[in-house]
Amino acid sequence: MLVSIEAMKMETALHADRDGVIKEVHVKAGDQIDAKDLLVVFED
């Protein structure tokens, strides 16, 4: 699991579709996000 997001008391787990190394994380716990926000970046 990469991240878990919560909206209106419903939790959604986001999973990667491949193995890899995370290069950057653009959010922290408690941040509000919008649809299509960039959350993490994988290394190439």
mmCIF entry with sequence, helices, sheets and N, C-alpha, C, O atoms, coordinates in Angstrom:
data_MODEL
# 
_entry.id   MODEL 
# 
_entity.id                         1 
_entity.type                       polymer 
_entity.pdbx_number_of_molecules   1 
# 
_entity_poly.entity_id                      1 
_entity_poly.type                           'polypeptide(L)' 
_entity_poly.nstd_linkage                   no 
_entity_poly.nstd_monomer                   no 
_entity_poly.pdbx_seq_one_letter_code       MLVSIEAMKMETALHADRDGVIKEVHVKAGDQIDAKDLLVVFED 
_entity_poly.pdbx_seq_one_letter_code_can   MLVSIEAMKMETALHADRDGVIKEVHVKAGDQIDAKDLLVVFED 
_entity_poly.pdbx_strand_id                 A 
# 
loop_
_entity_poly_seq.entity_id 
_entity_poly_seq.num 
_entity_poly_seq.mon_id 
_entity_poly_seq.hetero 
1 1  MET n 
1 2  LEU n 
1 3  VAL n 
1 4  SER n 
1 5  ILE n 
1 6  GLU n 
1 7  ALA n 
1 8  MET n 
1 9  LYS n 
1 10 MET n 
1 11 GLU n 
1 12 THR n 
1 13 ALA n 
1 14 LEU n 
1 15 HIS n 
1 16 ALA n 
1 17 ASP n 
1 18 ARG n 
1 19 ASP n 
1 20 GLY n 
1 21 VAL n 
1 22 ILE n 
1 23 LYS n 
1 24 GLU n 
1 25 VAL n 
1 26 HIS n 
1 27 VAL n 
1 28 LYS n 
1 29 ALA n 
1 30 GLY n 
1 31 ASP n 
1 32 GLN n 
1 33 ILE n 
1 34 ASP n 
1 35 ALA n 
1 36 LYS n 
1 37 ASP n 
1 38 LEU n 
1 39 LEU n 
1 40 VAL n 
1 41 VAL n 
1 42 PHE n 
1 43 GLU n 
1 44 ASP n 
# 
_struct_asym.id          A 
_struct_asym.entity_id   1 
# 
loop_
_struct_sheet.id 
_struct_sheet.type 
_struct_sheet.number_strands 
_struct_sheet.details 
AA1 ? 2 ? 
AA2 ? 2 ? 
# 
loop_
_struct_sheet_order.sheet_id 
_struct_sheet_order.range_id_1 
_struct_sheet_order.range_id_2 
_struct_sheet_order.offset 
_struct_sheet_order.sense 
AA1 1 2 ? anti-parallel 
AA2 1 2 ? anti-parallel 
# 
loop_
_struct_sheet_range.sheet_id 
_struct_sheet_range.id 
_struct_sheet_range.beg_label_comp_id 
_struct_sheet_range.beg_label_asym_id 
_struct_sheet_range.beg_label_seq_id 
_struct_sheet_range.pdbx_beg_PDB_ins_code 
_struct_sheet_range.end_label_comp_id 
_struct_sheet_range.end_label_asym_id 
_struct_sheet_range.end_label_seq_id 
_struct_sheet_range.pdbx_end_PDB_ins_code 
_struct_sheet_range.beg_auth_comp_id 
_struct_sheet_range.beg_auth_asym_id 
_struct_sheet_range.beg_auth_seq_id 
_struct_sheet_range.end_auth_comp_id 
_struct_sheet_range.end_auth_asym_id 
_struct_sheet_range.end_auth_seq_id 
AA1 1 VAL A 3  ? ALA A 7  ? VAL A 3  ALA A 7  
AA1 2 MET A 10 ? LEU A 14 ? MET A 10 LEU A 14 
AA2 1 ILE A 22 ? VAL A 25 ? ILE A 22 VAL A 25 
AA2 2 VAL A 40 ? PHE A 42 ? VAL A 40 PHE A 42 
# 
loop_
_atom_site.group_PDB 
_atom_site.id 
_atom_site.type_symbol 
_atom_site.label_atom_id 
_atom_site.label_alt_id 
_atom_site.label_comp_id 
_atom_site.label_asym_id 
_atom_site.label_entity_id 
_atom_site.label_seq_id 
_atom_site.pdbx_PDB_ins_code 
_atom_site.Cartn_x 
_atom_site.Cartn_y 
_atom_site.Cartn_z 
_atom_site.occupancy 
_atom_site.B_iso_or_equiv 
_atom_site.pdbx_formal_charge 
_atom_site.auth_seq_id 
_atom_site.auth_comp_id 
_atom_site.auth_asym_id 
_atom_site.auth_atom_id 
_atom_site.pdbx_PDB_model_num 
ATOM 1   N N  . MET A 1 1  ? 0.855   -1.175 0.000   1.00 0.00 ? 1  MET A N  1 
ATOM 2   C CA . MET A 1 1  ? 0.000   0.000  0.000   1.00 0.00 ? 1  MET A CA 1 
ATOM 3   C C  . MET A 1 1  ? 0.899   1.235  0.000   1.00 0.00 ? 1  MET A C  1 
ATOM 4   O O  . MET A 1 1  ? 1.866   1.317  0.757   1.00 0.00 ? 1  MET A O  1 
ATOM 5   N N  . LEU A 1 2  ? 0.566   2.183  -0.854  1.00 0.00 ? 2  LEU A N  1 
ATOM 6   C CA . LEU A 1 2  ? 1.312   3.447  -0.904  1.00 0.00 ? 2  LEU A CA 1 
ATOM 7   C C  . LEU A 1 2  ? 0.793   4.440  0.113   1.00 0.00 ? 2  LEU A C  1 
ATOM 8   O O  . LEU A 1 2  ? 1.541   4.898  0.978   1.00 0.00 ? 2  LEU A O  1 
ATOM 9   N N  . VAL A 1 3  ? -0.475  4.773  0.016   1.00 0.00 ? 3  VAL A N  1 
ATOM 10  C CA . VAL A 1 3  ? -1.092  5.741  0.920   1.00 0.00 ? 3  VAL A CA 1 
ATOM 11  C C  . VAL A 1 3  ? -2.530  5.328  1.193   1.00 0.00 ? 3  VAL A C  1 
ATOM 12  O O  . VAL A 1 3  ? -3.126  4.536  0.464   1.00 0.00 ? 3  VAL A O  1 
ATOM 13  N N  . SER A 1 4  ? -3.054  5.880  2.246   1.00 0.00 ? 4  SER A N  1 
ATOM 14  C CA . SER A 1 4  ? -4.452  5.679  2.590   1.00 0.00 ? 4  SER A CA 1 
ATOM 15  C C  . SER A 1 4  ? -5.093  7.059  2.671   1.00 0.00 ? 4  SER A C  1 
ATOM 16  O O  . SER A 1 4  ? -4.578  7.941  3.359   1.00 0.00 ? 4  SER A O  1 
ATOM 17  N N  . ILE A 1 5  ? -6.205  7.253  1.979   1.00 0.00 ? 5  ILE A N  1 
ATOM 18  C CA . ILE A 1 5  ? -6.892  8.540  2.025   1.00 0.00 ? 5  ILE A CA 1 
ATOM 19  C C  . ILE A 1 5  ? -8.287  8.341  2.617   1.00 0.00 ? 5  ILE A C  1 
ATOM 20  O O  . ILE A 1 5  ? -8.888  7.274  2.492   1.00 0.00 ? 5  ILE A O  1 
ATOM 21  N N  . GLU A 1 6  ? -8.778  9.385  3.258   1.00 0.00 ? 6  GLU A N  1 
ATOM 22  C CA . GLU A 1 6  ? -10.084 9.324  3.889   1.00 0.00 ? 6  GLU A CA 1 
ATOM 23  C C  . GLU A 1 6  ? -10.928 10.487 3.396   1.00 0.00 ? 6  GLU A C  1 
ATOM 24  O O  . GLU A 1 6  ? -10.476 11.631 3.351   1.00 0.00 ? 6  GLU A O  1 
ATOM 25  N N  . ALA A 1 7  ? -12.164 10.170 3.026   1.00 0.00 ? 7  ALA A N  1 
ATOM 26  C CA . ALA A 1 7  ? -13.114 11.198 2.613   1.00 0.00 ? 7  ALA A CA 1 
ATOM 27  C C  . ALA A 1 7  ? -14.482 10.843 3.168   1.00 0.00 ? 7  ALA A C  1 
ATOM 28  O O  . ALA A 1 7  ? -14.981 9.738  2.955   1.00 0.00 ? 7  ALA A O  1 
ATOM 29  N N  . MET A 1 8  ? -15.072 11.762 3.865   1.00 0.00 ? 8  MET A N  1 
ATOM 30  C CA . MET A 1 8  ? -16.399 11.565 4.447   1.00 0.00 ? 8  MET A CA 1 
ATOM 31  C C  . MET A 1 8  ? -16.469 10.260 5.235   1.00 0.00 ? 8  MET A C  1 
ATOM 32  O O  . MET A 1 8  ? -17.417 9.486  5.098   1.00 0.00 ? 8  MET A O  1 
ATOM 33  N N  . LYS A 1 9  ? -15.457 10.031 6.055   1.00 0.00 ? 9  LYS A N  1 
ATOM 34  C CA . LYS A 1 9  ? -15.345 8.871  6.948   1.00 0.00 ? 9  LYS A CA 1 
ATOM 35  C C  . LYS A 1 9  ? -15.196 7.537  6.212   1.00 0.00 ? 9  LYS A C  1 
ATOM 36  O O  . LYS A 1 9  ? -15.360 6.480  6.822   1.00 0.00 ? 9  LYS A O  1 
ATOM 37  N N  . MET A 1 10 ? -14.888 7.570  4.908   1.00 0.00 ? 10 MET A N  1 
ATOM 38  C CA . MET A 1 10 ? -14.609 6.351  4.156   1.00 0.00 ? 10 MET A CA 1 
ATOM 39  C C  . MET A 1 10 ? -13.128 6.352  3.809   1.00 0.00 ? 10 MET A C  1 
ATOM 40  O O  . MET A 1 10 ? -12.606 7.343  3.299   1.00 0.00 ? 10 MET A O  1 
ATOM 41  N N  . GLU A 1 11 ? -12.462 5.257  4.081   1.00 0.00 ? 11 GLU A N  1 
ATOM 42  C CA . GLU A 1 11 ? -11.024 5.146  3.843   1.00 0.00 ? 11 GLU A CA 1 
ATOM 43  C C  . GLU A 1 11 ? -10.753 4.363  2.559   1.00 0.00 ? 11 GLU A C  1 
ATOM 44  O O  . GLU A 1 11 ? -11.388 3.340  2.301   1.00 0.00 ? 11 GLU A O  1 
ATOM 45  N N  . THR A 1 12 ? -9.806  4.850  1.759   1.00 0.00 ? 12 THR A N  1 
ATOM 46  C CA . THR A 1 12 ? -9.413  4.185  0.525   1.00 0.00 ? 12 THR A CA 1 
ATOM 47  C C  . THR A 1 12 ? -7.915  3.976  0.527   1.00 0.00 ? 12 THR A C  1 
ATOM 48  O O  . THR A 1 12 ? -7.160  4.923  0.748   1.00 0.00 ? 12 THR A O  1 
ATOM 49  N N  . ALA A 1 13 ? -7.470  2.756  0.287   1.00 0.00 ? 13 ALA A N  1 
ATOM 50  C CA . ALA A 1 13 ? -6.050  2.441  0.214   1.00 0.00 ? 13 ALA A CA 1 
ATOM 51  C C  . ALA A 1 13 ? -5.611  2.479  -1.243  1.00 0.00 ? 13 ALA A C  1 
ATOM 52  O O  . ALA A 1 13 ? -6.268  1.897  -2.107  1.00 0.00 ? 13 ALA A O  1 
ATOM 53  N N  . LEU A 1 14 ? -4.508  3.159  -1.519  1.00 0.00 ? 14 LEU A N  1 
ATOM 54  C CA . LEU A 1 14 ? -3.965  3.232  -2.874  1.00 0.00 ? 14 LEU A CA 1 
ATOM 55  C C  . LEU A 1 14 ? -2.747  2.331  -2.964  1.00 0.00 ? 14 LEU A C  1 
ATOM 56  O O  . LEU A 1 14 ? -1.844  2.402  -2.130  1.00 0.00 ? 14 LEU A O  1 
ATOM 57  N N  . HIS A 1 15 ? -2.730  1.483  -3.983  1.00 0.00 ? 15 HIS A N  1 
ATOM 58  C CA . HIS A 1 15 ? -1.654  0.518  -4.182  1.00 0.00 ? 15 HIS A CA 1 
ATOM 59  C C  . HIS A 1 15 ? -0.905  0.826  -5.475  1.00 0.00 ? 15 HIS A C  1 
ATOM 60  O O  . HIS A 1 15 ? -1.475  1.371  -6.421  1.00 0.00 ? 15 HIS A O  1 
ATOM 61  N N  . ALA A 1 16 ? 0.363   0.474  -5.503  1.00 0.00 ? 16 ALA A N  1 
ATOM 62  C CA . ALA A 1 16 ? 1.171   0.652  -6.710  1.00 0.00 ? 16 ALA A CA 1 
ATOM 63  C C  . ALA A 1 16 ? 0.904   -0.499 -7.666  1.00 0.00 ? 16 ALA A C  1 
ATOM 64  O O  . ALA A 1 16 ? 0.652   -1.623 -7.232  1.00 0.00 ? 16 ALA A O  1 
ATOM 65  N N  . ASP A 1 17 ? 0.957   -0.225 -8.964  1.00 0.00 ? 17 ASP A N  1 
ATOM 66  C CA . ASP A 1 17 ? 0.756   -1.285 -9.942  1.00 0.00 ? 17 ASP A CA 1 
ATOM 67  C C  . ASP A 1 17 ? 2.068   -1.971 -10.324 1.00 0.00 ? 17 ASP A C  1 
ATOM 68  O O  . ASP A 1 17 ? 2.084   -2.881 -11.153 1.00 0.00 ? 17 ASP A O  1 
ATOM 69  N N  . ARG A 1 18 ? 3.169   -1.521 -9.709  1.00 0.00 ? 18 ARG A N  1 
ATOM 70  C CA . ARG A 1 18 ? 4.477   -2.142 -9.957  1.00 0.00 ? 18 ARG A CA 1 
ATOM 71  C C  . ARG A 1 18 ? 5.380   -1.896 -8.755  1.00 0.00 ? 18 ARG A C  1 
ATOM 72  O O  . ARG A 1 18 ? 5.109   -1.009 -7.946  1.00 0.00 ? 18 ARG A O  1 
ATOM 73  N N  . ASP A 1 19 ? 6.441   -2.667 -8.634  1.00 0.00 ? 19 ASP A N  1 
ATOM 74  C CA . ASP A 1 19 ? 7.429   -2.429 -7.587  1.00 0.00 ? 19 ASP A CA 1 
ATOM 75  C C  . ASP A 1 19 ? 8.268   -1.224 -7.964  1.00 0.00 ? 19 ASP A C  1 
ATOM 76  O O  . ASP A 1 19 ? 8.433   -0.933 -9.149  1.00 0.00 ? 19 ASP A O  1 
ATOM 77  N N  . GLY A 1 20 ? 8.793   -0.528 -6.995  1.00 0.00 ? 20 GLY A N  1 
ATOM 78  C CA . GLY A 1 20 ? 9.638   0.619  -7.279  1.00 0.00 ? 20 GLY A CA 1 
ATOM 79  C C  . GLY A 1 20 ? 10.085  1.302  -6.012  1.00 0.00 ? 20 GLY A C  1 
ATOM 80  O O  . GLY A 1 20 ? 9.775   0.869  -4.903  1.00 0.00 ? 20 GLY A O  1 
ATOM 81  N N  . VAL A 1 21 ? 10.824  2.383  -6.199  1.00 0.00 ? 21 VAL A N  1 
ATOM 82  C CA . VAL A 1 21 ? 11.334  3.173  -5.093  1.00 0.00 ? 21 VAL A CA 1 
ATOM 83  C C  . VAL A 1 21 ? 10.694  4.560  -5.167  1.00 0.00 ? 21 VAL A C  1 
ATOM 84  O O  . VAL A 1 21 ? 10.667  5.186  -6.226  1.00 0.00 ? 21 VAL A O  1 
ATOM 85  N N  . ILE A 1 22 ? 10.188  5.023  -4.046  1.00 0.00 ? 22 ILE A N  1 
ATOM 86  C CA . ILE A 1 22 ? 9.579   6.344  -3.988  1.00 0.00 ? 22 ILE A CA 1 
ATOM 87  C C  . ILE A 1 22 ? 10.671  7.402  -3.964  1.00 0.00 ? 22 ILE A C  1 
ATOM 88  O O  . ILE A 1 22 ? 11.584  7.345  -3.140  1.00 0.00 ? 22 ILE A O  1 
ATOM 89  N N  . LYS A 1 23 ? 10.572  8.366  -4.872  1.00 0.00 ? 23 LYS A N  1 
ATOM 90  C CA . LYS A 1 23 ? 11.545  9.456  -4.963  1.00 0.00 ? 23 LYS A CA 1 
ATOM 91  C C  . LYS A 1 23 ? 11.095  10.653 -4.127  1.00 0.00 ? 23 LYS A C  1 
ATOM 92  O O  . LYS A 1 23 ? 11.902  11.259 -3.422  1.00 0.00 ? 23 LYS A O  1 
ATOM 93  N N  . GLU A 1 24 ? 9.823   10.988 -4.206  1.00 0.00 ? 24 GLU A N  1 
ATOM 94  C CA . GLU A 1 24 ? 9.283   12.150 -3.492  1.00 0.00 ? 24 GLU A CA 1 
ATOM 95  C C  . GLU A 1 24 ? 7.891   11.839 -2.959  1.00 0.00 ? 24 GLU A C  1 
ATOM 96  O O  . GLU A 1 24 ? 7.126   11.099 -3.578  1.00 0.00 ? 24 GLU A O  1 
ATOM 97  N N  . VAL A 1 25 ? 7.576   12.414 -1.804  1.00 0.00 ? 25 VAL A N  1 
ATOM 98  C CA . VAL A 1 25 ? 6.228   12.357 -1.242  1.00 0.00 ? 25 VAL A CA 1 
ATOM 99  C C  . VAL A 1 25 ? 5.747   13.798 -1.139  1.00 0.00 ? 25 VAL A C  1 
ATOM 100 O O  . VAL A 1 25 ? 6.389   14.621 -0.486  1.00 0.00 ? 25 VAL A O  1 
ATOM 101 N N  . HIS A 1 26 ? 4.629   14.107 -1.774  1.00 0.00 ? 26 HIS A N  1 
ATOM 102 C CA . HIS A 1 26 ? 4.143   15.479 -1.854  1.00 0.00 ? 26 HIS A CA 1 
ATOM 103 C C  . HIS A 1 26 ? 3.057   15.810 -0.831  1.00 0.00 ? 26 HIS A C  1 
ATOM 104 O O  . HIS A 1 26 ? 2.519   16.917 -0.844  1.00 0.00 ? 26 HIS A O  1 
ATOM 105 N N  . VAL A 1 27 ? 2.733   14.880 0.044   1.00 0.00 ? 27 VAL A N  1 
ATOM 106 C CA . VAL A 1 27 ? 1.698   15.105 1.059   1.00 0.00 ? 27 VAL A CA 1 
ATOM 107 C C  . VAL A 1 27 ? 2.183   14.575 2.396   1.00 0.00 ? 27 VAL A C  1 
ATOM 108 O O  . VAL A 1 27 ? 3.120   13.780 2.470   1.00 0.00 ? 27 VAL A O  1 
ATOM 109 N N  . LYS A 1 28 ? 1.521   15.033 3.453   1.00 0.00 ? 28 LYS A N  1 
ATOM 110 C CA . LYS A 1 28 ? 1.805   14.500 4.789   1.00 0.00 ? 28 LYS A CA 1 
ATOM 111 C C  . LYS A 1 28 ? 0.472   14.202 5.471   1.00 0.00 ? 28 LYS A C  1 
ATOM 112 O O  . LYS A 1 28 ? -0.578  14.657 5.016   1.00 0.00 ? 28 LYS A O  1 
ATOM 113 N N  . ALA A 1 29 ? 0.514   13.461 6.532   1.00 0.00 ? 29 ALA A N  1 
ATOM 114 C CA . ALA A 1 29 ? -0.707  13.096 7.255   1.00 0.00 ? 29 ALA A CA 1 
ATOM 115 C C  . ALA A 1 29 ? -1.492  14.345 7.622   1.00 0.00 ? 29 ALA A C  1 
ATOM 116 O O  . ALA A 1 29 ? -0.941  15.313 8.146   1.00 0.00 ? 29 ALA A O  1 
ATOM 117 N N  . GLY A 1 30 ? -2.788  14.304 7.336   1.00 0.00 ? 30 GLY A N  1 
ATOM 118 C CA . GLY A 1 30 ? -3.668  15.408 7.671   1.00 0.00 ? 30 GLY A CA 1 
ATOM 119 C C  . GLY A 1 30 ? -3.877  16.412 6.548   1.00 0.00 ? 30 GLY A C  1 
ATOM 120 O O  . GLY A 1 30 ? -4.772  17.252 6.643   1.00 0.00 ? 30 GLY A O  1 
ATOM 121 N N  . ASP A 1 31 ? -3.072  16.349 5.477   1.00 0.00 ? 31 ASP A N  1 
ATOM 122 C CA . ASP A 1 31 ? -3.240  17.259 4.344   1.00 0.00 ? 31 ASP A CA 1 
ATOM 123 C C  . ASP A 1 31 ? -4.567  16.998 3.642   1.00 0.00 ? 31 ASP A C  1 
ATOM 124 O O  . ASP A 1 31 ? -5.023  15.857 3.558   1.00 0.00 ? 31 ASP A O  1 
ATOM 125 N N  . GLN A 1 32 ? -5.180  18.063 3.142   1.00 0.00 ? 32 GLN A N  1 
ATOM 126 C CA . GLN A 1 32 ? -6.361  17.914 2.300   1.00 0.00 ? 32 GLN A CA 1 
ATOM 127 C C  . GLN A 1 32 ? -5.883  17.830 0.859   1.00 0.00 ? 32 GLN A C  1 
ATOM 128 O O  . GLN A 1 32 ? -5.005  18.586 0.443   1.00 0.00 ? 32 GLN A O  1 
ATOM 129 N N  . ILE A 1 33 ? -6.456  16.921 0.108   1.00 0.00 ? 33 ILE A N  1 
ATOM 130 C CA . ILE A 1 33 ? -6.065  16.741 -1.286  1.00 0.00 ? 33 ILE A CA 1 
ATOM 131 C C  . ILE A 1 33 ? -7.294  16.852 -2.177  1.00 0.00 ? 33 ILE A C  1 
ATOM 132 O O  . ILE A 1 33 ? -8.427  16.677 -1.729  1.00 0.00 ? 33 ILE A O  1 
ATOM 133 N N  . ASP A 1 34 ? -7.045  17.144 -3.437  1.00 0.00 ? 34 ASP A N  1 
ATOM 134 C CA . ASP A 1 34 ? -8.105  17.203 -4.437  1.00 0.00 ? 34 ASP A CA 1 
ATOM 135 C C  . ASP A 1 34 ? -7.885  16.100 -5.457  1.00 0.00 ? 34 ASP A C  1 
ATOM 136 O O  . ASP A 1 34 ? -6.803  15.517 -5.530  1.00 0.00 ? 34 ASP A O  1 
ATOM 137 N N  . ALA A 1 35 ? -8.904  15.818 -6.236  1.00 0.00 ? 35 ALA A N  1 
ATOM 138 C CA . ALA A 1 35 ? -8.779  14.840 -7.315  1.00 0.00 ? 35 ALA A CA 1 
ATOM 139 C C  . ALA A 1 35 ? -7.636  15.257 -8.229  1.00 0.00 ? 35 ALA A C  1 
ATOM 140 O O  . ALA A 1 35 ? -7.472  16.439 -8.530  1.00 0.00 ? 35 ALA A O  1 
ATOM 141 N N  . LYS A 1 36 ? -6.861  14.300 -8.662  1.00 0.00 ? 36 LYS A N  1 
ATOM 142 C CA . LYS A 1 36 ? -5.726  14.484 -9.571  1.00 0.00 ? 36 LYS A CA 1 
ATOM 143 C C  . LYS A 1 36 ? -4.515  15.159 -8.937  1.00 0.00 ? 36 LYS A C  1 
ATOM 144 O O  . LYS A 1 36 ? -3.574  15.496 -9.656  1.00 0.00 ? 36 LYS A O  1 
ATOM 145 N N  . ASP A 1 37 ? -4.498  15.372 -7.613  1.00 0.00 ? 37 ASP A N  1 
ATOM 146 C CA . ASP A 1 37 ? -3.294  15.877 -6.951  1.00 0.00 ? 37 ASP A CA 1 
ATOM 147 C C  . ASP A 1 37 ? -2.196  14.824 -7.029  1.00 0.00 ? 37 ASP A C  1 
ATOM 148 O O  . ASP A 1 37 ? -2.468  13.627 -6.929  1.00 0.00 ? 37 ASP A O  1 
ATOM 149 N N  . LEU A 1 38 ? -0.968  15.268 -7.207  1.00 0.00 ? 38 LEU A N  1 
ATOM 150 C CA . LEU A 1 38 ? 0.183   14.371 -7.224  1.00 0.00 ? 38 LEU A CA 1 
ATOM 151 C C  . LEU A 1 38 ? 0.561   14.065 -5.780  1.00 0.00 ? 38 LEU A C  1 
ATOM 152 O O  . LEU A 1 38 ? 0.839   14.977 -5.001  1.00 0.00 ? 38 LEU A O  1 
ATOM 153 N N  . LEU A 1 39 ? 0.573   12.774 -5.419  1.00 0.00 ? 39 LEU A N  1 
ATOM 154 C CA . LEU A 1 39 ? 0.849   12.383 -4.040  1.00 0.00 ? 39 LEU A CA 1 
ATOM 155 C C  . LEU A 1 39 ? 2.278   11.881 -3.876  1.00 0.00 ? 39 LEU A C  1 
ATOM 156 O O  . LEU A 1 39 ? 2.978   12.295 -2.953  1.00 0.00 ? 39 LEU A O  1 
ATOM 157 N N  . VAL A 1 40 ? 2.715   10.994 -4.761  1.00 0.00 ? 40 VAL A N  1 
ATOM 158 C CA . VAL A 1 40 ? 4.071   10.436 -4.697  1.00 0.00 ? 40 VAL A CA 1 
ATOM 159 C C  . VAL A 1 40 ? 4.667   10.372 -6.093  1.00 0.00 ? 40 VAL A C  1 
ATOM 160 O O  . VAL A 1 40 ? 3.953   10.362 -7.096  1.00 0.00 ? 40 VAL A O  1 
ATOM 161 N N  . VAL A 1 41 ? 6.008   10.328 -6.134  1.00 0.00 ? 41 VAL A N  1 
ATOM 162 C CA . VAL A 1 41 ? 6.744   10.209 -7.397  1.00 0.00 ? 41 VAL A CA 1 
ATOM 163 C C  . VAL A 1 41 ? 7.680   9.018  -7.282  1.00 0.00 ? 41 VAL A C  1 
ATOM 164 O O  . VAL A 1 41 ? 8.411   8.892  -6.300  1.00 0.00 ? 41 VAL A O  1 
ATOM 165 N N  . PHE A 1 42 ? 7.661   8.142  -8.285  1.00 0.00 ? 42 PHE A N  1 
ATOM 166 C CA . PHE A 1 42 ? 8.565   7.006  -8.324  1.00 0.00 ? 42 PHE A CA 1 
ATOM 167 C C  . PHE A 1 42 ? 9.883   7.403  -8.978  1.00 0.00 ? 42 PHE A C  1 
ATOM 168 O O  . PHE A 1 42 ? 9.906   8.283  -9.839  1.00 0.00 ? 42 PHE A O  1 
ATOM 169 N N  . GLU A 1 43 ? 10.982  6.760  -8.578  1.00 0.00 ? 43 GLU A N  1 
ATOM 170 C CA . GLU A 1 43 ? 12.243  6.922  -9.290  1.00 0.00 ? 43 GLU A CA 1 
ATOM 171 C C  . GLU A 1 43 ? 12.117  6.236  -10.640 1.00 0.00 ? 43 GLU A C  1 
ATOM 172 O O  . GLU A 1 43 ? 11.363  5.274  -10.783 1.00 0.00 ? 43 GLU A O  1 
ATOM 173 N N  . ASP A 1 44 ? 12.851  6.727  -11.630 1.00 0.00 ? 44 ASP A N  1 
ATOM 174 C CA . ASP A 1 44 ? 12.837  6.110  -12.974 1.00 0.00 ? 44 ASP A CA 1 
ATOM 175 C C  . ASP A 1 44 ? 13.662  4.851  -13.007 1.00 0.00 ? 44 ASP A C  1 
ATOM 176 O O  . ASP A 1 44 ? 13.761  4.206  -14.050 1.00 0.00 ? 44 ASP A O  1 
# 
